[in-house]
Amino acid sequence: MSRKAWFFSLGCIHICSRVLVLRMLLALFICSATIVSGRTIQSDGLQYIDLVTVANRLGFKSYWLADNKTFRLSAPNLVVDANAQSRKIYINGMPLYLGFPTLFSNNQLYLSVVDLNQTLLPLQNPRAFGDVPNCKRIAIDAGHGGKDHGATNLSLGLSEKALSFDVARRLQQLLLKGGFEVVQTRREDVYIPLENRAIHAEQRSADLFISIHFNAAESKEAYGYETFALTPQFQASTRYTKIDANDAISFDGNHQDPWNILLAYFVQQNLVDHMGGPDRGIKRARFKVLKDLRCPGVLVELGFLSHRSSAKRLLSKMHRQRLAQSLYDGIIAYQKRLRQIQ
């Protein structure tokens, strides 16, 4: 079935008052029309569907946990926990940030149809989203480089550009041994404009793109691991609370939305399984290296240079090798899932 046949009109969304009232018609890719034929309500121009209906249609069990604050959807390989008025849900215990908060009304918990289509369905039934991508040629993007040092920890002599390049080379070796083809956006300490990184991956016909970074924060207490997928059209990125007029733009990378979130899930899952927590989860952002991709892609943040104990661990070659191994295992898990649905 063509992609157009799956589009479903969801009405209009009000954009924040500073741009007056901008109403946009949402055309969203969905798994099956029957999924939105249950109990739905409208809020601020957005369509919501109750999670009991979602569970019934997708074959989940559904129930409130003992605290009566968390609603659970449970299937053999996928457990979803959601709380009222929250943009954060948990997928098998992993934090994942929605585009819109859940809604509690008449003793029912509702999920926006946007988030059902763009987050839950790709994880539960990726087969519904058309042609399955390949996973043979991997583009590794070592963040920053040359004049762009990225985050630094001067007291320990650490720079993001050097760490990302080191982990990228380690990941390349693992992928080559595993029979993959590898594309590197940079092979040395040089500055590569962000827009050129996606172009390089496209020119080399990459099947998957992973951009490697390290974090820093004003708070010295922040630490952990997180994975970013491109924000879908008509949604606010995780760091923002309201939609902006610019969120109406569709980028090349949005054609890969279902596969982006599926890849992000397996990468983050293996990253935390290997490295421990805290699990900062899967987030959405319109990073330049993700917007222009023609293949599924993610950006990973592999630790905070501003957190002293985390930064000290990065001095260890063994620790950096474990980071590379976790990314490799995430790619393998993603590839395995694709083969199951081909």
C-alpha positions as CSV (number, residue, x, y, z in Angstrom):
1,M,0.0,0.0,0.0
2,S,1.3,3.5,-0.8
3,R,2.4,5.8,1.9
4,K,-0.4,8.3,1.0
5,A,-3.0,5.7,1.7
6,W,-1.9,5.6,5.3
7,F,-2.2,9.3,5.9
8,F,-4.9,10.4,8.4
9,S,-6.1,13.9,9.1
10,L,-5.9,14.8,12.8
11,G,-7.2,18.4,12.8
12,C,-5.4,21.5,13.7
13,I,-2.9,22.4,16.5
14,H,-2.8,25.8,18.1
15,I,0.7,27.3,18.1
16,C,1.9,29.5,21.0
17,S,0.3,32.9,21.3
18,R,3.4,34.8,20.3
19,V,2.8,33.8,16.7
20,L,-1.0,34.3,17.2
21,V,-3.0,31.2,16.3
22,L,-1.4,29.1,13.7
23,R,-3.6,26.1,12.8
24,M,-1.9,23.3,11.0
25,L,-3.5,20.3,9.4
26,L,-1.6,17.2,10.6
27,A,-1.2,14.4,8.1
28,L,0.3,11.5,10.0
29,F,1.3,8.0,9.1
30,I,-0.6,5.4,11.1
31,C,-0.5,1.6,11.3
32,S,-4.2,0.9,10.8
33,A,-7.4,3.1,10.7
34,T,-9.0,0.8,13.2
35,I,-6.6,1.9,15.9
36,V,-8.1,5.4,15.9
37,S,-11.7,4.2,15.8
38,G,-12.0,3.8,19.5
39,R,-12.6,6.4,22.2
40,T,-11.0,9.6,21.1
41,I,-11.2,13.2,22.4
42,Q,-9.9,16.5,21.2
43,S,-7.7,18.8,23.3
44,D,-6.2,22.1,21.9
45,G,-7.0,20.9,18.4
46,L,-5.1,17.6,18.9
47,Q,-6.6,14.2,18.8
48,Y,-6.1,11.7,21.7
49,I,-7.0,8.1,22.0
50,D,-7.5,6.2,25.3
51,L,-4.8,3.6,26.2
52,V,-7.3,0.9,26.8
53,T,-8.4,1.0,23.2
54,V,-4.8,1.1,22.1
55,A,-4.0,-1.9,24.2
56,N,-7.0,-3.9,22.9
57,R,-6.2,-3.2,19.3
58,L,-2.5,-3.9,19.6
59,G,-2.8,-7.1,21.7
60,F,-1.5,-5.6,25.0
61,K,-2.9,-6.2,28.5
62,S,-3.6,-2.9,30.2
63,Y,-4.1,-2.0,33.9
64,W,-3.3,0.6,36.5
65,L,-0.4,-0.3,38.8
66,A,-0.9,-0.5,42.6
67,D,-0.1,3.2,43.0
68,N,-3.0,4.2,40.7
69,K,-0.7,6.7,39.1
70,T,0.9,4.6,36.4
71,F,-1.0,2.9,33.6
72,R,0.7,-0.1,32.1
73,L,0.4,-1.7,28.6
74,S,2.0,-5.1,28.7
75,A,3.0,-7.5,25.9
76,P,5.5,-10.3,25.9
77,N,8.4,-8.1,24.7
78,L,7.2,-4.6,25.3
79,V,6.0,-3.0,28.5
80,V,4.8,0.6,28.4
81,D,4.3,2.7,31.5
82,A,2.6,6.1,31.4
83,N,1.6,8.7,33.9
84,A,-1.0,11.5,33.6
85,Q,0.0,14.8,32.1
86,S,3.5,13.7,31.4
87,R,5.6,13.8,28.2
88,K,7.8,11.0,29.6
89,I,6.8,7.3,29.2
90,Y,8.8,4.2,29.9
91,I,9.4,1.5,27.4
92,N,10.7,-1.6,29.1
93,G,11.9,0.7,31.9
94,M,13.6,3.1,29.5
95,P,12.6,6.8,29.6
96,L,11.2,8.0,26.2
97,Y,10.0,11.5,25.7
98,L,6.8,12.1,23.8
99,G,5.8,15.1,21.6
100,F,2.8,15.9,23.8
101,P,1.8,15.1,27.4
102,T,-0.6,12.3,28.1
103,L,-4.1,13.4,29.1
104,F,-6.3,12.2,31.9
105,S,-10.0,12.5,31.5
106,N,-13.0,10.7,33.0
107,N,-10.8,8.2,34.7
108,Q,-9.1,7.3,31.4
109,L,-5.5,8.0,30.3
110,Y,-5.1,9.2,26.8
111,L,-2.2,9.3,24.4
112,S,-2.0,11.7,21.4
113,V,-2.5,10.0,18.1
114,V,0.6,11.8,17.0
115,D,2.7,10.0,19.6
116,L,0.9,6.7,18.9
117,N,1.9,6.9,15.3
118,Q,5.4,8.2,15.8
119,T,6.6,6.4,18.9
120,L,4.5,3.5,20.1
121,L,3.6,1.8,16.7
122,P,7.1,1.8,15.3
123,L,8.3,-0.1,18.4
124,Q,5.4,-2.5,18.6
125,N,4.8,-3.2,14.9
126,P,7.5,-1.7,12.6
127,R,6.3,-4.1,9.8
128,A,3.4,-1.7,9.2
129,F,5.6,1.1,8.0
130,G,6.4,-0.1,4.5
131,D,9.8,-1.0,3.0
132,V,12.3,-2.2,5.6
133,P,15.7,-0.4,5.3
134,N,18.9,-2.2,4.9
135,C,21.6,-2.4,7.6
136,K,24.8,-3.2,5.9
137,R,26.8,0.1,5.4
138,I,27.2,2.1,8.5
139,A,28.1,5.8,8.6
140,I,30.0,6.7,11.8
141,D,30.1,10.4,12.6
142,A,32.8,11.4,15.1
143,G,31.4,14.7,16.5
144,H,33.3,18.0,16.3
145,G,36.9,18.0,15.1
146,G,39.6,20.5,14.1
147,K,38.8,24.0,15.4
148,D,35.6,22.7,17.0
149,H,36.7,21.0,20.3
150,G,33.2,20.4,21.6
151,A,32.9,19.8,25.3
152,T,36.1,19.8,27.3
153,N,37.5,18.9,30.8
154,L,40.7,20.9,31.0
155,S,41.7,19.5,34.3
156,L,41.8,16.0,32.9
157,G,42.9,16.9,29.5
158,L,39.8,15.6,27.8
159,S,38.1,17.0,24.7
160,E,34.9,15.8,23.0
161,K,36.4,15.8,19.6
162,A,39.2,13.4,20.6
163,L,37.0,11.1,22.6
164,S,34.4,10.9,19.9
165,F,37.0,10.1,17.3
166,D,38.6,7.4,19.5
167,V,35.2,5.7,20.1
168,A,34.4,6.0,16.4
169,R,37.6,4.2,15.4
170,R,36.9,1.4,17.9
171,L,33.3,1.1,16.6
172,Q,34.6,0.9,13.1
173,Q,36.9,-2.0,14.0
174,L,34.0,-3.9,15.6
175,L,31.8,-3.3,12.6
176,L,34.4,-4.4,10.1
177,K,35.0,-7.6,12.0
178,G,31.2,-8.1,12.1
179,G,31.0,-8.0,8.3
180,F,29.6,-4.5,7.9
181,E,30.8,-1.8,5.5
182,V,31.8,1.4,7.2
183,V,31.8,5.1,6.2
184,Q,33.6,7.6,8.4
185,T,32.5,11.3,8.1
186,R,36.0,12.3,9.3
187,R,39.2,10.2,9.4
188,E,41.4,12.7,11.2
189,D,41.2,15.7,13.4
190,V,39.6,18.1,10.9
191,Y,36.6,20.4,11.0
192,I,33.7,19.1,9.0
193,P,30.7,21.4,8.6
194,L,27.5,19.8,10.0
195,E,25.6,19.8,6.7
196,N,28.5,18.0,5.0
197,R,28.2,15.0,7.4
198,A,24.8,13.9,6.1
199,I,25.8,14.6,2.6
200,H,28.9,12.4,3.0
201,A,26.7,9.6,4.3
202,E,24.3,10.0,1.4
203,Q,27.0,10.0,-1.2
204,R,28.3,6.7,0.2
205,S,24.8,5.2,0.2
206,A,24.9,4.6,4.0
207,D,22.1,2.5,5.5
208,L,22.5,3.8,9.0
209,F,24.0,6.9,10.6
210,I,25.3,7.2,14.1
211,S,26.8,10.5,15.4
212,I,29.0,10.1,18.5
213,H,29.2,12.9,21.1
214,F,29.9,13.6,24.8
215,N,28.0,15.9,27.0
216,A,28.6,18.8,29.4
217,A,26.3,20.7,31.7
218,E,26.4,23.7,34.0
219,S,25.4,21.3,36.8
220,K,28.3,19.2,37.9
221,E,25.8,16.6,39.1
222,A,24.4,15.7,35.6
223,Y,25.5,12.4,34.2
224,G,24.3,9.4,32.3
225,Y,23.7,8.4,28.7
226,E,21.1,9.5,26.2
227,T,20.1,8.9,22.5
228,F,18.5,11.5,20.2
229,A,16.3,10.8,17.3
230,L,15.0,13.5,14.9
231,T,11.9,15.3,16.1
232,P,8.9,14.4,13.9
233,Q,7.1,17.2,12.0
234,F,4.5,19.2,14.0
235,Q,6.1,18.2,17.3
236,A,8.2,20.2,19.8
237,S,11.7,18.9,20.5
238,T,12.2,17.5,24.0
239,R,13.9,20.6,25.4
240,Y,10.8,22.7,24.4
241,T,7.4,22.7,25.9
242,K,5.4,24.3,23.1
243,I,5.2,24.0,19.4
244,D,6.8,26.7,17.3
245,A,6.0,27.7,13.8
246,N,9.3,26.2,12.6
247,D,8.1,22.8,13.8
248,A,5.8,22.6,10.8
249,I,8.9,22.0,8.5
250,S,9.4,18.5,7.3
251,F,13.1,17.5,6.7
252,D,14.6,14.7,4.7
253,G,15.3,12.8,7.9
254,N,11.6,12.8,8.8
255,H,11.0,10.2,6.0
256,Q,12.8,7.8,8.4
257,D,10.8,8.6,11.5
258,P,9.7,5.1,12.3
259,W,13.1,3.6,11.8
260,N,14.8,6.5,13.6
261,I,12.9,5.7,16.8
262,L,13.4,1.9,16.4
263,L,17.2,2.4,16.0
264,A,17.3,4.8,19.0
265,Y,15.5,2.2,21.2
266,F,18.0,-0.5,20.5
267,V,21.1,1.8,20.7
268,Q,20.0,3.3,24.0
269,Q,18.9,-0.1,25.5
270,N,22.3,-1.7,24.8
271,L,24.2,1.4,25.9
272,V,22.6,1.4,29.3
273,D,22.7,-2.4,29.6
274,H,26.5,-2.3,29.0
275,M,27.4,0.9,30.8
276,G,24.9,1.2,33.6
277,G,22.9,4.3,34.4
278,P,21.6,6.6,34.9
279,D,19.4,6.1,31.8
280,R,18.6,9.5,30.4
281,G,16.5,7.9,27.8
282,I,15.5,8.6,24.2
283,K,14.9,12.3,23.3
284,R,13.9,14.3,20.3
285,A,15.9,17.1,18.7
286,R,16.3,18.7,15.3
287,F,20.1,18.4,15.1
288,K,21.6,19.4,11.8
289,V,23.3,16.1,11.3
290,L,19.9,14.3,11.7
291,K,17.7,16.7,9.7
292,D,19.2,16.1,6.3
293,L,19.7,12.3,6.5
294,R,18.4,9.9,3.8
295,C,18.8,6.9,6.1
296,P,17.9,6.1,9.7
297,G,20.1,7.9,12.1
298,V,20.7,8.8,15.8
299,L,23.0,11.0,17.8
300,V,24.3,9.5,21.1
301,E,25.7,11.3,24.1
302,L,28.2,8.9,25.8
303,G,28.7,10.7,29.1
304,F,29.3,14.1,30.7
305,L,32.8,15.6,30.7
306,S,31.4,18.0,33.4
307,H,30.8,15.1,35.8
308,R,34.1,14.3,37.4
309,S,33.8,10.6,38.0
310,S,32.3,10.1,34.6
311,A,35.1,12.1,33.0
312,K,37.7,10.1,34.9
313,R,36.3,6.9,33.5
314,L,36.8,8.2,30.0
315,L,40.6,8.2,30.6
316,S,40.4,4.4,30.4
317,K,40.8,2.7,27.1
318,M,38.8,-0.2,28.4
319,H,35.9,2.1,29.2
320,R,36.0,3.6,25.7
321,Q,36.1,0.1,24.2
322,R,33.0,-0.8,26.2
323,L,31.2,2.3,24.8
324,A,32.1,1.2,21.3
325,Q,30.9,-2.4,22.1
326,S,27.6,-1.1,23.4
327,L,27.0,0.9,20.2
328,Y,27.9,-2.1,18.1
329,D,25.6,-4.4,20.0
330,G,22.8,-1.8,19.6
331,I,23.3,-1.9,15.8
332,I,23.3,-5.6,15.8
333,A,20.0,-5.7,17.8
334,Y,18.5,-3.2,15.3
335,Q,19.7,-5.3,12.4
336,K,18.2,-8.4,13.9
337,R,14.8,-6.7,14.4
338,L,14.8,-5.6,10.7
339,R,15.5,-9.2,9.6
340,Q,12.6,-10.4,11.6
341,I,10.2,-8.2,9.7
342,Q,11.6,-8.4,6.2
